[in-house]
Amino acid sequence: MTVMIGAADMAGTDRLLAVIDALSDAFTDLASGRTVSPSRTVIDHGPARQLLAGAAVWERRGVGSVKIATITPDNPGRGLPLIHGTVVLTDLETGQITAVLDGAELTAVRTGAVAGLATRLCAPADADELAIIGAGVQARAAVRAVSAVRPIRSVRVFSRGRAETFADWVRTTLGHRVTVCDSIKSAVADAPIVCTATSTGDSTPLVMADWVAPGAHVNVIGGTDENAIELDPALLADAFVLVEQRAAALEDCGEVRAALTRGLITENDLHELGTPVRPRTGTSVFRGVGMAIEDTAAAAALHDFGRECSGRF
């Protein structure tokens, strides 16, 4: 039976933690060569507008998925989501389509969940304050995910628009204290965890290296293309740098590509999520770009959660 999984079926901390755990397993398989994540097909049409298609199978769970999505930067100004899409989940043994998921919501959930996984691996266990740059769908997903893995009590936010609306949502939904900041620098200052989730397409950094507190963990999950830079690449020179997959980072991470070009890091300085990370002091940076295997793992986790835990499916 094919089930429809909408935004309401993806909500809740228990589901989010199930997705984070599934992603951890998927990245372990990716790093060990037990699965692969083919590159997405991206078709540019007009300024920064894209049609994307991606597919991957995850042998461990016996599933595959195909996602079709669009990115339209002008949409927020129209009152429409930046991303639209659909994900189809299949059973590898029978070939049946088992679920059709809201692609935009799944993208937000798994993007936040990957940041949550990186935070769980790298951030101080007692970190209770988060700085978030951006106030859109991905920013909300990041706050949810980081709050699921760390005892967040206070959030500082900077955004050129919608910051107050975002702050009200965080207070109402998560119960955190929220401060709307008048600059990125003041938002980031002394924060133990920082997340950037903007729609920038610029190669000029939004967060400068010397604004980030020593020992902080930074999740960089925004940007519209492979040349977009949210975080000053100079920070990568002295940080523990975590990526989804080295090859994907070399292809799609603006900060990583810039740091390599400037000789600030080497490819060997890129640590993959699927490789055990030793606890360490010092600053850490996770730069994510999104991969097809993430959609597959997240869709499988949500489908299984609904079927096994709630009886929904």
WOURGI-V648358 format. One record per pair of residues at least 24 apart in sequence whose C-alpha atoms are under 6 Angstrom apart, sorted by the first residue. I is the first residue (numbers start at 1). J is the second residue. D is the distance in Angstrom with one decimal. If there is no record, write none. Layout:
I,J,D / I,J,D
//
This chain:
2,97,6.0 / 2,98,4.4 / 2,99,4.9 / 3,99,4.6 / 4,99,5.8 / 4,100,5.0 / 4,101,5.9 / 5,101,4.7 / 6,102,5.3 / 7,105,5.8 / 19,298,5.2 / 19,301,5.4 / 20,113,5.2 / 20,117,5.9 / 22,297,5.8 / 23,297,5.9 / 27,274,4.3 / 28,274,3.9 / 31,274,5.2 / 37,292,5.8 / 37,293,5.3 / 54,292,5.5 / 55,292,5.6 / 56,292,5.6 / 56,293,5.4 / 62,92,5.2 / 63,90,5.6 / 63,91,4.9 / 63,92,5.1 / 64,89,5.8 / 64,90,5.1 / 64,296,6.0 / 65,89,4.5 / 65,90,6.0 / 65,296,5.1 / 108,138,5.5 / 108,141,5.8 / 109,141,6.0 / 112,141,4.7 / 112,142,4.3 / 112,145,5.5 / 113,145,5.5 / 116,145,4.8 / 116,146,4.9 / 120,149,5.9 / 123,217,5.3 / 127,192,5.9 / 128,152,4.0 / 128,153,5.4 / 129,154,4.8 / 129,155,5.8 / 130,155,4.8 / 130,193,4.9 / 130,194,5.7 / 131,155,5.7 / 131,156,4.7 / 131,157,5.8 / 131,187,5.8 / 131,188,5.6 / 131,194,4.7 / 132,157,4.9 / 132,194,5.9 / 132,195,4.8 / 132,196,5.9 / 133,157,5.9 / 133,158,5.1 / 133,196,4.7 / 133,197,5.9 / 134,159,4.9 / 134,197,5.2 / 134,198,5.0 / 135,159,5.9 / 135,163,5.8 / 135,166,5.7 / 138,197,6.0 / 139,197,5.3 / 154,178,5.8 / 156,180,6.0 / 156,187,5.5 / 157,181,5.9 / 158,184,5.8 / 185,211,6.0 / 192,216,4.4 / 193,217,4.9 / 193,218,5.8 / 194,218,4.6 / 195,219,4.6 / 195,220,5.9 / 196,220,5.0 / 197,221,5.4 / 197,222,4.2 / 198,222,4.8 / 198,223,5.9 / 199,223,4.9 / 199,224,5.7 / 201,228,4.7 / 202,228,5.1 / 203,228,5.0 / 203,229,4.8 / 205,229,5.3 / 205,230,4.9 / 205,231,5.1 / 205,232,5.0 / 206,230,5.0 / 206,231,5.9 / 207,231,4.9 / 207,232,5.9 / 208,232,4.9 / 209,235,4.8 / 214,283,5.7 / 215,282,4.1 / 215,283,4.0 / 216,283,5.0 / 217,283,5.8 / 217,284,4.8 / 217,285,5.8 / 218,285,4.7 / 219,286,4.8 / 220,287,4.8 / 221,288,5.2 / 226,252,4.3 / 226,253,5.5 / 226,254,5.3 / 227,254,4.5 / 228,254,5.3 / 229,254,5.3 / 229,255,5.6 / 233,259,5.2 / 237,264,5.0 / 237,265,5.7 / 239,283,5.0 / 239,284,5.0 / 240,284,4.5 / 241,270,5.5 / 241,284,5.9 / 241,285,5.0 / 241,286,6.0 / 242,270,5.9 / 242,271,4.8 / 242,272,5.7 / 242,286,4.6 / 243,272,5.1 / 243,286,5.7 / 243,287,5.4 / 244,272,5.4 / 244,273,5.3 / 245,272,5.3
//
